[in-house]
Amino acid sequence: REGVGVGGLMELTGKYLVATIKDSSARLLFDLPGAGPARSEGQWTFVGRVEGETSGVGVWLAIEEIVNPEGMVTSAPGPYTVLVRWDWIVTAVMTTEKPVDLKSVRVGRPQH
């Protein structure tokens, strides 16, 4: 199958990942203060190009856009690649090109 590499693993490098991330994990990644109890269930969406993978740990993501729990889309705070741990990801969508409309690919939230 196309996109499937050795051992049946999907080739991720160079593709775009739209990943829904747990609030506490996103705050840890960006060194943000903790959310109050009412917001602890919020989820963030990261959109970026996969630069590589550390087996058993996570994916190296060049984040381009971030959607906060309130639905506000912002550009990433800087041009860098971060390790997003597999256990932080709630849901994910992989595409070959960067999505134009994030609302069409956002997962884990009700569509409006």
N, C-alpha and C positions, 0 to 999 in steps of 0.2 A: 504494500500500500504506500501511496505517496505520503511523505512526512514521517514515516515510521522507520527508525534506524535499527541498528544492531540490537538484538534482544527484545524487539517489539517496543522500544521506547520512542516516543515522539521527539523529533528534532525541534528544539525550541529556539536556538540561536537565530537572531535576525527577524523573528516574528514579533508581532505586537501582542502584549498581554494586557487584558482588562481584568484586574483582580480586585475583588471585594475583600477588604482587610478589616480585622477586628479593631475597634477603637483603641483599646489599650496598646495594641501592637503598633498602630500608626503613631500614637503619641510617643512611644518608646523610640521608634525609628527617627522621628524628627525632633526629639528632645522637647516635647511640648508638655505643659503642666497637665496633670490628671483631670479628667472630666468629673463633674459631679455625679452622684448616684443616678439621677434621672437620665443622664446621657451615656451611661456606661454601655448600653446596648447598641449605640450608634455604630455605623460601619462607614468606612472610607473606601473609595475606589481609586486605584492607581492605574494609570495608562502609560505604558512605555514599551520600549523595544528591549527584547531579551538579548543580553550580551553573553550569557553563559549560565552554567549551572554548577553548583557544588553538590555532588551526589549526597543524598540523604540529609542535606541541610536546607537548601533553598535555591532560588533563581536570582541571578544578577540582572537587575532591571535598571535601564536608563530611563528614569521616570520623566515623562513630558507633561502630563497633566494629572491633577489631583481633584477628586470630588469629595468634599467634606460631608459629614453626616447630615448637614442641612441642605445638601444638593448644590452648593456653590462650586463651580468649576474654576480652578486657578492653575496657572502654569507652575511647574515644579520650581522650588526655591533656588535651584542651581543646576548647572550642567554636570551632574555626577551620576555614577552608577552605584546602586545600593543593593545589598543582599536582603531579599525579602524571603524570610523563612517559610518553608512549606506549611508549618503549623499555624502561621498567621493568616493564611489564605482561607477564606470561607468559601468563595466560589470564584471561577475564572472562565474567561473566554479568550481563545487564541485566534488571531487573524493574521493574514499575510501583510496587510496594509493598515496604517493607522486609521481607526474609525473616525469618520467625519462628524457623526452625530452620536455622542456618548449615550444619549437616552435610548437609542435603538439597541445597544448592547449591554446596558447595565443589568446586572444580575443580582438577585438577592433582595430586591426592593420592589414594592408595588409600582407598576407603570401608571403615570398620570396622563 
